[in-house]
Amino acid sequence: MFFLINSNKMFFIFILFFSSLISISSNSWLGCWIGLEINLLSFIPLISKLNNLLNSEASLKYFLIQSIASINFLFSTILMMFFFKNFEINFIFSILINSSLLMKMGSVPFHFWFPNIMEGLSWLNCFILMTWQKISPLIILSYYMNNKFIMLICLINVIIGAIGGFNQMSLRKLLTFSSINNLGWLLMSLMISENLWLIYMIMYSFLIFIFCLMFYMINIFYLNQLFNLNINFIIKISIMINFFSLGGLPPFIGFFPKWIIINFLLNFKLFIICFLFIMMSLIMLFLYIRIIYSSFMFFNFKMKWFKNFINNKMIIFINIFNFISLLGMILSTMFFF
């Protein structure tokens, strides 16, 4: 199963969720830091496996990177408490604190660890790293944000996410660069409104969950596996629908939060930024369409040792997600307007 959970995993997943809630609901910067540290220490046992070298390497790298980010965060807050008793917005300190939180969530220009670590994880851990692990740094970031700095980071995120997706043969790395691209949109939505950020985060997490579940069920990690295997046609259609939705193509649910962000950018007369965001989304769509087109064109052999976990119940489950992804735009516009 996708959630192959024993009592140890359940314990660490429980701590992972509650540590994020601790850092979000804390009254002090020290409380935020403690929540982030507990979060780190609960995620490492989930990603490390003794019989897998890639997992062990990923957990060690993750620990080192997150420790450096935590030290920076703690150092910046202590310095700021020393110099400013009332926590006024100071340009240098706000950049220091923002940078440490951006490093924690794998944002540009501190993103180099992100693809390497993703390559060593299972699909469940990939899902947690791309969604839940971003929530507490993003919310803490909203407490003490340097708007000009974050605006620049949004733009670079969107550009690097789109360009980095080229020539990637690994599906995990492709989703990583897609995550970096979407992080630009997430940061922009956070600057506009926390409610808009919540809508975007829920929809992005929903789409990433579908991908991680489908790739786990058909047991693939690389693009050539998607091309060479005679996979169930419904699964291919599902991959197509959800890739379109993740890219932000209009009829699908993934377009809805992007549409709201574009509206706000146009209202604030940020035309150049809006143009760059749309262009980079088009590049991401090109990458997704290239994958979908190839997987539909190639119907090749199926290896006997190839193990998948698909049954009729799973197909029904995926079809429900597809229905939400297809008609979600109509449902969401009826709900909000």
Helices and strands as residue ranges (DSSP letters): H 7-25, H 29-47, H 53-83, H 91-105, H 113-118, H 123-130, H 132-143, H 147-164, H 171-192, H 194-217, H 223-228, H 233-247, H 255-267, H 271-297, H 312-336
